[in-house]
Amino acid sequence: MTEGRKQISGEPRRIASIALITLTAWLLQSCTESEVGEAGPLTAEITGTSKMALSADVMEKWARSCAQCHVAGQAGAPRTGNAEEWSPRLEKGQAMLLEHTIKGFNMMPALGYCMSCETSDFIAMIEFMSGSPRKESMQ
Amino acid sequence: MISRRKFLTGSAMAGLFGSSCAFSSTAKSANTTPWYNWSGELSCVPAGRVVPKNEAALVNYIQSTTGALRPVGSGHSFSPLVPTDGHIIVIDQLRGLLGYDEKSGDATFGAGTMLADLGAPLNEVGRAMINMPDIDRQTFAGAISTATHGTGISLGGLSDYVRALRLITPTGKILDLDAASGGDVFEAARVSLGALGVISQITTKTRSAYRLKAVTTVKTLEDALDTFDADAASNRHHELFPFLYSDYTMSLSINETDEPDFIPPVDPGADQQFRDIVDLWMSTPAMLRKPMVDSVVGMMEPETKVGPSYRVLSNLRHNRFNEMEYAVPLRNGNACLREILNTVMAQKIDVVFPLEYRYVQGDETWLGMHSGHEDFAAISIHQQAGYDYKTYFDIAEPIFWKYGGRPHWGKVHSLGREQLTTLYPKFEDFRKIRAELDPHGRMLNAHLKKLFL
C-alpha cells in the first residue's frame, strides 16, 4: 500500500547522480534490519497505536508479514495506527486497498509476504493498520 | 530459542510433530483468495490453501487426500512453479531452528523458515551459514529447491551445503534422507523444484560465526572485467552490477573482518526515489541515458557496510522486479555478459536495471545450475515489475543458450524437457525418481509437466 508518487524536478546531472546513488543503496543496502520480526516484540511495540484489534491468529500472520514494513514505515508504507498516512489511501476505497494487497502495488509485494493469508485476514489487517473499520463491501 | 543439543533427537522430533494433527484448509469458492507471486506477474486461483500447523498435520493431509498439490514458500520465484488449480500447501508454520549438533556443526531448521531467520539463531550458538543469497525473504525449502545461491568462486549454493532433509512424498511416506543413507533420492531432493513432495525440515552444514565487510565502488566495465578473475579469487565474494547504456559498473567485494559494525544510514525515501527515477529514466530515450549516467559516476564515493555475516550478505528488496538468470561455464562468462550488454543496447531495449555478474563454485547436486566439475558464471537480468520484461528476456535467453547456460529454476526461462536433458547429465535419473515417488503426478502443474513429462 505504498501509493502516491512525487514529481522529479531539477537538472539532469543532479537527477542522474541521485539515481545512481539511490540505485546503489537499493541494490545493496535496502534494509538495515534483516530479521523478520516475530509476533512478540512487534505486538508490544504497536499496542495502542491502532483503534482496531486482531485475533491472535491474524496478529501472528501480521507480525511476520505486514509488520516488516508497516511498523517502521519502510518503503513508504503507511505506519500502523497513523491516521494521517492512511488517510490518502483510504480515500481510494478499501476495496482498492484490498486489491493492491492481493495483487501487489508499487513496492507492496503481492500478498504482502503472507502466503497463508485469506482475504478475510487481509481485510482485518487493513482495518487494524488503518484504524478504520470497513465502510463498504471489500470482496 | 533452542539451546545446543543433538539435532534430530527424540525431543526435537516430538516437538516438530506436535500433539495435534491440525491443519487449516479452505475449499474453493467465489471468495477463494487468489495466489500471486512476489512480483505480481504469476497468479492462480487454487482449490484452496492448506496451512499445516506442524509436520504431523502435513503428513496427515497428504496421506488423507489425493488431489493436486503445490508447496509454496514465499512466492519469490519468477518461474511458474506454484500456479495450480489444486491445493497450495503453505509451510510457514514449519519454521525455526530445530536442533544443532555441536560436534559436526550441522543445524536443522523447519523447511518453512525464512532465510532472514536463519542467521540470528545460528549466531546465538556461535555458528553461521557458509554463504547466503542477496535476498532473504525466501523460505529455506524454496531456496534449496530452486538451487538458489550466493556469490563466491570458492563457495557453493545453499543446496550444496544440505546434509540431510525430510521429505513427505506425494503418497504420504516420510523419508529421512542424507548423503550416507539417502543415496540417489537424497541427491535428487537437494534441488527438486517441489516435484518430489513437500520438504518439512532441512539440515545444513554451518561454520563458525563470522563478520563481513562489504565495499561498493564504481569502475569502468572494462577495468572491472580485466581484473575480475583475480578479484574473484582474492575476495570471499566479488560481483559486478553493470549498468546498461553506460561504460560503468558497480563492483561489490565482501571479505571477513574484525571491524566493528558499520551500517550506512538508509534514506527512508530512497525506495520511492528509486521508483520515481526508474519512471523518469524509462521516459527518457534509452540512448540519451548514457551521458547522464557516465557524467556523474565519478561523483560516487565508495560505500562500506560491516556486520555479522547474515546482516551483510542478505537483505530485503522493496522494489519488485522480474528476473532471468543463467549460469554459464566460467570460461564463457565474460563473452556472454558482453554479448548481452551489446545486444540490448544495439536493439535499444528499454531497461534501467543493472545486470548482475558473479562466479559460483561448481557443486555435486543433480539439478543445481552450478552442478558439475567446473565453476560457473551466473548472469542475472532484471526488469522492474509492471514493465515489459518479455522483449528483453526473449532477446537475452538465446545468448545464454549459445554459451551453454543453465537456467535458475526459480527465475524466468522457457526451456523444456528436451533441452534440459542435454544440460544436466542427471536429468533423466531425476525424472525416474520423480516418477517413482509421484506415480500419479500430484505435484505436477503445467510448468513441471513441461519440464519432466
Boltz contact constraints between the chains, C-beta under 6 A:
constraints:
  - contact:
      token1: [A, 5]
      token2: [B, 276]
      max_distance: 6.0
  - contact:
      token1: [A, 8]
      token2: [B, 276]
      max_distance: 6.0
  - contact:
      token1: [A, 8]
      token2: [B, 280]
      max_distance: 6.0
  - contact:
      token1: [A, 12]
      token2: [B, 292]
      max_distance: 6.0
  - contact:
      token1: [A, 16]
      token2: [B, 292]
      max_distance: 6.0
  - contact:
      token1: [A, 16]
      token2: [B, 293]
      max_distance: 6.0
  - contact:
      token1: [A, 16]
      token2: [B, 296]
      max_distance: 6.0
  - contact:
      token1: [A, 17]
      token2: [B, 296]
      max_distance: 6.0
  - contact:
      token1: [A, 17]
      token2: [B, 299]
      max_distance: 6.0
  - contact:
      token1: [A, 19]
      token2: [B, 277]
      max_distance: 6.0
  - contact:
      token1: [A, 20]
      token2: [B, 300]
      max_distance: 6.0
  - contact:
      token1: [A, 22]
      token2: [B, 270]
      max_distance: 6.0
  - contact:
      token1: [A, 22]
      token2: [B, 273]
      max_distance: 6.0
  - contact:
      token1: [A, 22]
      token2: [B, 274]
      max_distance: 6.0
  - contact:
      token1: [A, 25]
      token2: [B, 270]
      max_distance: 6.0
  - contact:
      token1: [A, 26]
      token2: [B, 274]
      max_distance: 6.0
  - contact:
      token1: [A, 26]
      token2: [B, 319]
      max_distance: 6.0
  - contact:
      token1: [A, 28]
      token2: [B, 216]
      max_distance: 6.0
  - contact:
      token1: [A, 30]
      token2: [B, 315]
      max_distance: 6.0
  - contact:
      token1: [A, 30]
      token2: [B, 317]
      max_distance: 6.0
  - contact:
      token1: [A, 30]
      token2: [B, 318]
      max_distance: 6.0
  - contact:
      token1: [A, 31]
      token2: [B, 315]
      max_distance: 6.0
  - contact:
      token1: [A, 31]
      token2: [B, 316]
      max_distance: 6.0
  - contact:
      token1: [A, 32]
      token2: [B, 263]
      max_distance: 6.0
  - contact:
      token1: [A, 32]
      token2: [B, 266]
      max_distance: 6.0
  - contact:
      token1: [A, 34]
      token2: [B, 116]
      max_distance: 6.0
  - contact:
      token1: [A, 34]
      token2: [B, 136]
      max_distance: 6.0
  - contact:
      token1: [A, 34]
      token2: [B, 311]
      max_distance: 6.0
  - contact:
      token1: [A, 34]
      token2: [B, 315]
      max_distance: 6.0
  - contact:
      token1: [A, 35]
      token2: [B, 116]
      max_distance: 6.0
  - contact:
      token1: [A, 35]
      token2: [B, 120]
      max_distance: 6.0
  - contact:
      token1: [A, 36]
      token2: [B, 114]
      max_distance: 6.0
  - contact:
      token1: [A, 36]
      token2: [B, 116]
      max_distance: 6.0
  - contact:
      token1: [A, 36]
      token2: [B, 117]
      max_distance: 6.0
  - contact:
      token1: [A, 75]
      token2: [B, 271]
      max_distance: 6.0
  - contact:
      token1: [A, 75]
      token2: [B, 318]
      max_distance: 6.0
  - contact:
      token1: [A, 76]
      token2: [B, 272]
      max_distance: 6.0
  - contact:
      token1: [A, 103]
      token2: [B, 36]
      max_distance: 6.0
  - contact:
      token1: [A, 103]
      token2: [B, 40]
      max_distance: 6.0
  - contact:
      token1: [A, 104]
      token2: [B, 40]
      max_distance: 6.0
  - contact:
      token1: [A, 107]
      token2: [B, 271]
      max_distance: 6.0
  - contact:
      token1: [A, 107]
      token2: [B, 318]
      max_distance: 6.0
  - contact:
      token1: [A, 107]
      token2: [B, 319]
      max_distance: 6.0
  - contact:
      token1: [A, 109]
      token2: [B, 38]
      max_distance: 6.0
  - contact:
      token1: [A, 110]
      token2: [B, 36]
      max_distance: 6.0
  - contact:
      token1: [A, 110]
      token2: [B, 40]
      max_distance: 6.0
  - contact:
      token1: [A, 111]
      token2: [B, 36]
      max_distance: 6.0
  - contact:
      token1: [A, 115]
      token2: [B, 72]
      max_distance: 6.0
  - contact:
      token1: [A, 115]
      token2: [B, 75]
      max_distance: 6.0
  - contact:
      token1: [A, 115]
      token2: [B, 90]
      max_distance: 6.0
  - contact:
      token1: [A, 116]
      token2: [B, 51]
      max_distance: 6.0
  - contact:
      token1: [A, 116]
      token2: [B, 90]
      max_distance: 6.0
  - contact:
      token1: [A, 116]
      token2: [B, 92]
      max_distance: 6.0
  - contact:
      token1: [A, 118]
      token2: [B, 33]
      max_distance: 6.0
  - contact:
      token1: [A, 119]
      token2: [B, 33]
      max_distance: 6.0
  - contact:
      token1: [A, 139]
      token2: [B, 31]
      max_distance: 6.0
